[in-house]
Amino acid sequence: MVASLIRACAGACLTIASSGEAPVEPPDRIFLSCRGTLVAADAGKSDPIITNAIVDLGRHAVYGFGMGAIPIAYVTVGEVSFASPTVDGSLDRKTGHTVVTLHGPTRQSPALMSFDLACGQSDRPS
C-alpha cells in the first residue's frame, strides 16, 4: 500500500537519475483512506469507521482521525509513529495497519477510545 508508493518512487528516481535528468523526490505528504473499528472505552463495543488522514513528512505531523495535527515522534523504514500529550499512534508503512489511541488528560491516563484501521494511499482525503 504505502510501501508500493515508496517503491514506485524509488524506481522512478533511479530511472530518471540514470537518464541524466534530476531525480524525483518522494512525496512529503501521503494521503490515506482508512477503514476499521472504533472502540469507545465506556461503550465496551466496537463500531465500524471510515476516516482519512494525511502523513505530512515535511511538517513532521499526521493530520486527521478527527484529532487535528499530531506530531510525528519518529519515522523508520517500516513505521511512522506519532504522539501528542493525549494521542498516540503508529502506521505500518508496509501493511497500512494503523492504531490510534486517545487517552484522558495525558497518555498515561486510561484510553478513552481507540482506532484499529487498515489504511491505504488515496489521491486526496475526501
N, C-alpha and C positions, 0 to 999 in steps of 0.2 A: 504494500500500500504506500505508505510514506517512504519506505525504503526504495520502492520502484522509482519514485521521483528522483531520489538521490542517485541511484544507479544510472538512470536515463541521463541526468545532467552530467554525471561523471563521464559517460560515454560521449556525449556531445562535446564536452570540454576537451577530451582527448582528440577527437576527430578534428575539431577546429584548430586546436593547438598544433596538430601535426600538419595542417594545411597552411600554416603560417599566419592565420587570422588570430585576432585577440580571443582568448578563452572566454567562455560564458560563465559568469558567476552563478553559484547555486542560489535559489531564491531565499531572500531574507524572511519572507512571510509565507507560511504554509496554511492554507485554508482547510479546515476539517469539518466533515459532516459525520455526526455520531448517533448511534442507536444503542440503547441498552436499558439498564434499570436504575431507578432512583429508590433508595431506601431511606425513609424518614425514621429516625430513632424512636420517636414517640408512637408511630403507627405500627411498627414491627412487621411491615409487609413491603414488598417491592412493587413498584409500578413501572410500566414501560415509559421510556422517554426518548425523544429525538431532540438533539441540540447541536449547536455549531460552536466552533472555536477558531481562533487564529493563533498560530505559534509565530511570534514575531522575533526572530533571532537578532535582528538589527536593534530593536528596542529592548531586548532581553526580557520579554514578558509574554504571557499567554493571556489572551482576551477571550471571554466567553463563559460558557457553562452557567450563564446567569449570574456571574460573580464579578464582573468587571475585569480589571487588569490584575494579574497575579505574576509577581516577579519570577523569572526563571532562576532556580537555585544552581543548576548545572546541566550541561549537555555532554553526552558521550555518544559514541557511535551507535549504541543501542537504546539510549533513553534520553528523554527530556524530563527533568524533574522541576517542579515549580512549587513555590510556597509563599505564604504571607502569614501574618500573625494568626489568622483564623482558618486558612485553607491550605491544604497540601495535596499534591497530586503528581502523577507520573504518566508519561506516554511512552509505550514501547514503540520505537521507531521502525521495527521490522513487522510487527503484527498489527499495530494500531490499537492494541488493548490499552485502555486509559482508565485510571482510577482517580477520582477526585473526592476529597472528604472535607466537609465544612464542620468545623468544631465550634464550641462555645466561645467565650471571650479570648481564649488562647488555644494554640494547637495541643496543649496538654489537657485541655478540657475534653469531656466525652464528645463523641461525634454527634452532631445534630442531624446530618444527612450525608449520604454518600452516593456517588455515581459509579457504576461499573459499565463501561462503554466499549463498543467496537467502533473505532474511528477510521475513516478513510479520507484521502485527499479529495477535495472538491474544487471547482473553479472559483467559487466565492461562496461564503455563507449567505444564506437567504434570511 
